[in-house]
């Protein structure tokens, strides 16, 4: 596609529910990133995929968070037993490949609200 | 945790004036990039400066980098109302990892 696409753009859920956030990267981009951005803060790294594998998941806050990228393209961020503190904008970015320098292209984000 | 801190947190100027924002970081870097974010959604890459460069220009943007002070500045000249956005610095420390700063919220008044 022309750019990174994230769906849904907004998600409202209740505490304790399960949610899935989808990211469709730019075609041909092998590197994919998930970030979380709280109000008034910069994006905070969650997880990085190179191809199908999660090369670095050190930013995932706890085991309620999980992400997959089974075919090396679309990725899904999954959050179990959501808590109010999970409310944030979840951003996905992709880049052509890993390297120096590396420019990331961001989607518009999914705004998650946990009531 | 975030590596970069940006200063000021918020800046309000008149159209036509120059806007300067600063970024400080903590560890050695491969390069530093500046991104713009409108309305709290997707970020757009503006400019990249490598660790061995001291100054870079792109249109109305000028970026400086001082690795001895671990700091960078972004200057936007002749600002326009459309420049109103949040601006973030991001440091690349390895082959893939970015660490973003806390951002400067710029408001340009028409």
Interface residues (C-beta under 8 A of the other chain):
Chain A: X4 X31 X33 X35 X37 X39 X40 X41 X42 X43 X44 X45 X48 X50 X55 X56 X89 X91 X93 X98 X99 X100 X101 X102 X103 X104 X105 X106 X107 X108 X109
Chain B: X2 X4 X30 X31 X33 X35 X40 X41 X42 X43 X44 X45 X48 X50 X88 X90 X92 X95 X96 X97 X98 X99 X100 X101 X102 X103
